[in-house]
Structure formats: C-alpha cells, structure tokens
Amino acid sequence: MTPPDAVELALPFTGRWLVQNSPASRIPSHGTDLFGTSHAIDFVPVGPDGRSAPRTVASLIGTEDPDTFAGFGRPILSPAAGEVVAVHDGESDHVARRSPLSLIAYALTQPSRIRGGAPAIAGNHVAVRVGDALVLLAHLRKGSVRVRRGQSVAIGEQLGECGNSGNSTEPHLHVQVSDSLAREARGIPIAFGRRDGAWWIPRNGEIVEA
C-alpha cells in the first residue's frame, strides 16, 4: 500500500530493472536520512537472464569495466513533468565493484564522499521540480545529460543515460524525492505507476519492466 502523501512517478526507463534498497522493504531505504535518501530506491538494469553482467574472475576478486554491464548507457527518462532545477555532469564513470575485497575497500572511502556533498554522492544527476518536491535521478553516465537548468520536461523525455558515477558500485539508477538536495534534506515517499493503472512501490529483488 502506498503512503497517502507519496509523489506519484512514471518508471524512468524501459527494459528490465532489478530493484534494490527499496522503501517498501525498509525505511530509511539506504540506511540513512542524509541528503533526503530515506525513501529513495535503486534500479539496476539487467539482461534477459536477470543479471546485470556475467560473472567473471574480475567480478569475484577484482573490479570491472562499467561497459561490460547490461544497462550502462541505457536511456533515463523523466518520471514526471516539471522544471529542471539542478544539473550536474562531468563526473567520471568509475570501475564497478562486485567482489568482496573491492567492496570493502570502497566502503572505507564512504566518509570522504559524504563530505563531498551531493556531487560526490549522486555523481552526474538531474533534479526536476514537481510542485514543492525535487525528483532526483542520480549516477548518470558522464557526458550523457541532455537537459539544462530551467528547462521544462515532459514525462518520458530523455534526461541522460544510466552510468556509474558518484556513490555507485555498479551501473544503476538512484531515484528519490526530497524537499532539497542539501545534507539535511527531508525525504518524501514515492510510488510508481504500473501498466494496470495501479500505484505501487516495488520491493527488493523484484524485476520491473517498462
């Protein structure tokens, strides 16, 4: 059941995507209220086999090139009609990390990213104002952002491409709604439209298609 104050969004992509860090499974969904992430959700693009990338030796003991992942470069669409109020591009897409050793090393650098603020956490991103709320789409591919600040966008208009910038261990899309992009921002509940016309919040492990 969706919260009565949830901001209703269209799915901001096409294809198959695996749900992670969903507010339907826990709140705060990302383990913190910082930067308005309490009700954020992550979507990992996957192929027909439900995997984001093939398992290789590098995926077990090292790092991986983001180009080898199924969804790197997939179009990211606007989930709502509104005004673009924030745009950031130019952050590099770093290597992906799925191996235990690489994830431990990455976790040790988390405090420095938090100190770096929104660009360090969200990487390349676009924020669209919908009423009093900001809809953030983060971790976009470097050089892919297609909109500018002050531009009006329609539902389904392409904003950029899925990338691996910012606080990201593999190519994915982070979506959140909040009252600002500041460290102390308040997160706002979200819900997505299904093909049957109902509104829902997909749970961890669910694969959604659009």
Secondary structure, DSSP 8 states (H G I E B T S, - for coil): ---TT-EEE--S--SEEEEES-TTT-SSTTS--GGG-TT-EEEEE--TTS-SS---HHHHHSEE-GGGSTTTT-EEE-SS-EEEEEEE-------EE-SHHHHHHHHTTHHHHHHT-HHHHH-EEEEEEETTEEEEEEEE-TT-----TT-EE-TT-EEEEBB--SS-SSSBEEEEEES-SSTT--EE-EEEE-TTS-EE---TT-EEE-
